Every structure is written in structure tokens, then in C-alpha cells.
Amino acid sequence: MSTPAQSAVPDLNAIITLAQQAQAIQFYFCTAFTLVIYDYLLTLNQEIRTMWKQEKSLVFFLFILNRYYTIFALTVVTVGFFSPLLTPSVSMCARYAQFIPFGVSIPLLLIPGLLMTLRIWALYERNKIVLIYLLGLLVSQVALCFWIYSSPGHQALTFPDVDIEPFHLCIEIGPPQLGLLTSLYQWTETLFDVSVFTLTMLRTIKWSRADRQGTLLQRIVRDGALYFAVIFTTNLVWVLMIMFAPPGLKYINGMPTLALVSIMMNRITMDLRSTAYGPTTVLTTQDLEFSPRNSVPDTSVTSLTRNWRKPWREDSTQLTSVLEDTETSES
């Protein structure tokens, strides 16, 4: 016959395990949020030069919404991940948990998806079939997310009533009765990423065969491959964690994935514009080589700057005018 002390050991072990899992979620999220802020500070100058100082377009407004709403949404998530006011034992946590899918997950998947759809649509010269296909995948993602998180049983992950820091965590979980169906919209997101990568590669292969190679084309290929590699990997890990991880770790990769999607979309949008507008280097008199008077052609700063930027403009016009209008919004 077991004593009370012996019967309490499994419960204590379970509490320790759950606390370790909760702490892993908190630390992993902190890493992702720190990366978002660091990337923002690192690219603020690029944002000002390529976005704010250029002609405004739909891409500009989607970019700003993606960049700054991500910071706002993850700040709200930080409160839920660390504040004792929103622990699962408090009724407010249940209401907060409903905000996560509709106020964080859906917007942070939909906005970058729209930006990428515009990018591919421009590459295909406003092909309606491409647009309808990609928008259909985005609508499917949103519809699945609404269905999953509107189903009965959606709730916050519960923790033991123990006042320790790791349990100051309010995180939502999908309805248990749906089982593996809760990963459906992540699979749809993965299909969207594969489609984007395939369409990008098909278009760039066509251009390369037509000898339409240049800096801008190389940037599109590089960014497309990098975006796919990062986002596909993180989405796949998210799906596998939902399917096979312990309950306390099933959704650990959710917020980091959303953070990386936002970062990558912001990066490739600004990088494409940087390539089209030319390098950030500003020429000064220190960059000029002087020779005896009347022995050299015109080397004025205006002439040098014009010649410096010319190849970048030519690379831009090598692509379709639709891409230039949609992505670079030349003034």
C-alpha cells in the first residue's frame, strides 16, 4: 500500500515536467520577439529609404501593416505569456485565448500572404489564374482557422494551481475533439509556400532562358529560395509539433513561425526595392580621383551618380512594367 508521500511523487514530477515545458515556450517566444525587434532596428534606415521616401502603393500599406502590427500583436502576446493577471486560473485568460487566433494568428498569416500574392501576380504580368489560385489558398487558410477556433472546446492550456513563474502563461489550444484536424490550416499554409516557390522558380527559369538575367532577377531567385527554405521549415516543424509533441509543447512553434514569416516578408520586400533603386552608397568628393585639368572627361558628382545608378535602373526595366509598378513604385 502506497503512502501519501509516495502517491504525491508522480504529481510532483508531472508539475516539474509541465513547468519545464511552459518555460521552454516562454524562452522560445522571447527569442523570436527579440529577433523581430532586432531586425526592425537593423532595417529601419532601409525602410525609410525604400518605403517612406518613395511613392506610396498598396504594397507600401500592406508592408507597414505587416511590420508594425506584428510588433503590436507580439507585445500583446508577451503580456499573456508572462503576466500573472492572465494565468489560466483567471477567467480573463479564457477571453484572452480567443484573441490569439483571431487577433494574432490570422492577421500575421494573411497580411504576408497578400504581399507575396501581389509579388507573384506581378511576376506573372497580372495573370488572373495565378491571382485566383493564390487568393483561394489564402481564403482556405482563413476559413479553416475560423472553423477550428470557432469549434466548441477551444480553450486555454490549463496548468496546476501553483504560483511559479512558468505557470504565468496563457496560451490557447485547439478543440481536443478535432485531434490532428487542428493542423489543417498549417498544411494549407505549407501548400501556399510550395506554390509560391514553384511559381517563382518557373518564372525565373523562363527569364533566364530568354537571357533576361540581371541583379533584380538574381535577387528574386535568391529571396524566393530563402523565403521558402525558412518558412517551409518552420511551418513543417509547427505541424509536426501539433501532431506528435506533448500537450504542453504542441503550440510552441506557433508564435516564432508567425514572427519569422513577418521578418522574411519585410526583408524580401525591402530588398527588392533596394535592388531596383540602387545601393545606399552616397558619393562624396573623397570618392573622386583627380587628374590634371582638361585631361579627363566629365567626372562631376551628378554624372558619376547617374552612371552609378544606371545599371540598377536597367535591371529594373528588364522585368515587366507590372512588377515595377506593383513592387517598386518608381516615382
C-alpha positions in Angstrom: 0.0 0.0 0.0 1.5 3.3 -1.1 1.9 6.1 1.4 0.6 9.7 0.7 4.2 10.8 0.1 4.7 8.1 -2.5 1.5 8.9 -4.3 2.4 12.6 -4.4 5.7 11.9 -6.3 4.1 11.3 -9.7 2.1 14.5 -9.4 5.2 16.5 -8.4 7.1 15.0 -11.4 4.2 16.0 -13.7 4.2 19.5 -12.3 8.0 19.8 -12.9 7.7 18.5 -16.4 4.9 20.9 -17.2 6.8 23.8 -15.7 9.8 23.0 -17.9 7.6 22.8 -21.0 5.9 26.2 -20.1 9.3 27.8 -19.5 10.5 26.5 -22.9 7.5 28.1 -24.6 8.3 31.4 -22.8 12.0 31.4 -23.7 11.4 30.3 -27.3 8.9 33.1 -27.7 11.3 35.7 -26.2 13.9 34.6 -28.7 11.5 35.2 -31.6 10.2 38.5 -30.3 13.8 39.7 -29.7 14.6 38.8 -33.3 11.7 40.9 -34.6 12.8 44.0 -32.6 16.4 43.5 -33.6 15.5 43.1 -37.3 13.3 46.2 -37.1 16.1 48.4 -35.7 18.6 46.9 -38.1 16.4 47.7 -41.2 14.8 50.9 -40.1 17.1 53.0 -42.3 16.3 50.7 -45.3 12.6 51.0 -44.6 12.8 54.8 -44.6 14.7 54.9 -47.8 12.9 52.3 -49.8 9.3 52.7 -48.4 8.6 56.1 -46.8 10.7 58.2 -49.3 9.1 56.5 -52.4 5.7 56.7 -54.0 3.1 55.0 -51.9 1.2 52.0 -53.2 -0.8 49.1 -52.0 2.4 47.2 -51.3 3.6 50.1 -49.1 0.4 50.0 -46.9 0.5 46.2 -46.6 4.2 46.3 -45.7 3.6 48.9 -43.0 0.6 47.0 -41.6 2.7 43.8 -41.6 5.7 45.4 -40.0 4.0 47.3 -37.2 1.0 45.1 -36.5 3.4 42.3 -35.9 5.2 44.3 -33.2 1.9 45.3 -31.6 0.5 41.7 -31.7 3.6 40.1 -30.2 3.6 42.8 -27.5 0.1 41.7 -26.5 1.2 38.1 -26.6 4.1 38.9 -24.3 1.6 40.1 -21.7 -0.2 36.8 -21.9 3.0 34.8 -21.7 4.4 36.4 -18.5 1.7 38.4 -16.6 0.2 36.7 -13.5 -3.0 38.7 -14.3 -3.7 36.3 -17.3 -2.8 32.9 -15.8 -5.1 30.0 -16.8 -6.6 30.1 -13.3 -8.0 33.6 -14.0 -11.2 33.8 -16.1 -9.7 36.7 -18.2 -7.3 34.1 -19.7 -10.1 32.4 -21.5 -11.1 35.6 -23.2 -7.5 36.4 -24.0 -7.0 33.0 -25.5 -9.8 33.8 -28.0 -7.9 36.9 -29.2 -4.8 34.9 -30.1 -6.1 33.1 -33.2 -8.3 35.9 -34.5 -6.1 38.9 -33.5 -2.7 37.4 -34.0 -2.5 34.1 -36.0 -4.9 35.0 -38.8 -3.6 38.6 -39.4 0.1 37.5 -39.3 -0.6 34.8 -41.9 -3.0 36.8 -44.1 -1.0 40.1 -44.5 2.3 38.5 -45.6 0.3 36.1 -47.8 -1.3 39.1 -49.5 2.1 40.7 -50.0 3.5 37.5 -51.5 0.4 37.1 -53.7 0.9 40.6 -55.1 4.6 39.8 -55.8 3.8 36.6 -57.7 0.9 38.3 -59.5 3.3 41.0 -60.7 5.9 38.4 -61.8 3.2 36.8 -64.0 2.0 40.1 -65.5 -1.3 40.2 -63.6 -2.3 36.7 -64.7 -5.8 36.2 -63.2 -5.4 32.4 -62.9 -2.4 32.9 -60.7 -4.1 35.5 -58.6 -7.3 33.4 -58.1 -5.3 30.3 -57.2 -3.1 32.1 -54.5 -6.1 34.0 -53.1 -8.0 30.8 -53.0 -5.3 29.2 -50.8 -5.3 32.3 -48.5 -9.1 32.2 -48.2 -8.9 28.5 -47.4 -6.4 29.2 -44.6 -8.5 31.8 -43.0 -11.7 29.7 -43.4 -10.0 26.7 -41.8 -8.6 28.8 -38.9 -12.1 30.3 -38.2 -13.6 26.8 -38.3 -11.0 25.3 -36.0 -11.0 28.1 -33.4 -14.8 28.6 -33.5 -15.5 25.0 -32.8 -16.7 24.1 -29.2 -13.9 23.1 -26.9 -11.4 25.9 -27.8 -9.8 26.8 -24.5 -6.6 27.9 -22.7 -4.0 25.4 -21.8 -4.5 24.6 -18.1 -1.7 24.4 -15.5 -1.6 23.3 -11.9 -2.7 25.9 -9.3 0.9 26.6 -8.3 2.2 30.2 -8.1 5.5 29.9 -10.0 6.8 31.9 -12.9 6.5 29.3 -15.7 2.8 28.9 -15.0 2.1 32.7 -15.6 1.4 31.6 -19.1 -1.9 32.0 -21.0 -1.8 30.1 -24.3 -4.7 28.8 -26.4 -5.1 25.2 -27.7 -7.5 23.9 -30.3 -10.6 21.8 -29.6 -9.3 18.4 -28.4 -12.1 16.6 -30.2 -10.7 17.7 -33.6 -7.4 15.9 -33.0 -5.0 16.1 -35.9 -7.5 18.2 -37.8 -6.2 21.2 -35.8 -3.1 21.2 -38.1 -5.1 21.5 -41.3 -4.6 25.2 -41.8 -0.8 24.8 -41.2 -0.8 22.3 -44.0 -2.7 24.8 -46.2 0.0 27.4 -45.3 2.7 24.9 -46.4 0.9 24.3 -49.7 0.8 28.1 -50.2 4.6 28.3 -49.6 5.3 25.5 -52.0 3.1 27.1 -54.6 4.9 30.5 -54.2 8.3 28.9 -54.5 7.3 26.8 -57.6 5.8 29.8 -59.4 8.8 31.9 -58.6 11.2 29.3 -59.9 9.2 28.7 -63.1 9.1 32.4 -64.0 12.8 32.9 -63.3 13.8 29.8 -65.4 11.8 31.3 -68.3 13.6 34.6 -67.9 17.0 33.0 -67.7 16.4 31.1 -70.9 15.4 34.3 -72.6 18.7 35.9 -71.4 16.9 38.3 -69.1 19.4 38.0 -66.4 20.3 40.8 -64.1 20.7 41.9 -60.5 17.0 42.2 -59.9 16.3 38.7 -61.3 19.1 37.2 -59.2 17.6 38.9 -56.1 14.2 37.5 -56.9 15.6 34.0 -57.2 17.7 34.3 -54.0 14.9 35.8 -51.9 12.4 33.3 -53.2 14.6 30.3 -52.3 15.5 31.8 -48.9 11.9 32.6 -48.0 10.8 29.1 -49.0 13.5 27.4 -47.0 12.9 29.3 -43.8 9.1 29.4 -43.9 8.6 25.9 -45.2 10.9 24.5 -42.5 9.2 26.4 -39.6 5.7 25.6 -40.8 6.6 21.9 -41.1 8.0 21.9 -37.6 4.8 23.6 -36.4 2.7 20.9 -38.0 4.8 18.1 -36.6 4.8 19.6 -33.1 1.0 19.8 -33.2 0.8 16.1 -34.4 3.3 14.5 -32.1 4.5 16.7 -29.3 3.3 16.5 -25.7 0.3 18.7 -24.9 2.4 21.4 -23.2 4.6 21.8 -26.3 2.2 21.3 -29.2 2.0 25.0 -30.0 5.5 26.1 -29.0 6.4 26.9 -32.6 3.3 28.9 -33.4 4.4 32.5 -32.5 8.0 32.0 -33.7 6.7 30.9 -37.1 4.5 34.0 -37.3 7.4 36.2 -36.3 9.7 34.7 -39.0 7.1 35.0 -41.7 6.7 38.7 -40.9 10.5 39.2 -40.9 11.1 37.4 -44.1 8.3 39.1 -45.9 9.5 42.5 -44.8 13.1 41.7 -45.8 12.3 40.5 -49.3 10.0 43.5 -50.0 12.7 46.0 -49.0 15.5 44.1 -50.7 13.7 44.1 -54.0 13.1 47.8 -53.8 16.8 48.3 -52.7 17.9 46.4 -55.8 15.6 48.5 -58.1 16.6 51.8 -56.6 20.3 51.1 -56.4 22.8 50.9 -53.5 22.6 53.2 -50.5 26.1 54.4 -51.1 26.3 58.2 -51.3 29.3 59.5 -53.3 31.3 62.4 -51.9 34.4 64.3 -53.2 36.5 61.8 -51.3 35.4 59.1 -53.8 36.7 61.1 -56.8 40.1 60.6 -58.4 41.6 63.9 -59.6 43.8 64.3 -62.6 45.4 67.4 -64.3 42.8 69.9 -65.5 41.4 69.3 -69.1 42.8 65.7 -69.2 39.7 63.8 -68.1 36.1 63.7 -69.2 33.2 64.9 -67.0 33.5 63.4 -63.6 31.1 65.6 -61.7 29.2 64.1 -58.8 26.0 64.4 -60.8 27.5 62.4 -63.7 29.0 59.8 -61.5 25.8 59.3 -59.5 23.8 59.0 -62.8 26.2 56.4 -64.2 26.4 54.5 -60.8 22.6 54.1 -60.7 22.1 53.4 -64.4 22.7 49.6 -64.2 20.2 49.2 -61.4 17.5 51.0 -63.4 18.3 48.8 -66.4 17.9 45.7 -64.3 14.6 47.0 -63.1 13.3 47.7 -66.6 14.4 44.2 -67.7 11.4 42.8 -65.8 7.8 43.6 -66.6 6.4 47.0 -66.0 3.8 45.4 -63.8 6.5 44.2 -61.4 8.0 47.7 -61.3 4.6 49.3 -60.7 3.5 46.8 -58.0 6.7 46.2 -56.2 9.0 49.2 -56.7 6.5 52.0 -57.4 9.1 54.1 -59.2 8.4 57.8 -58.8 
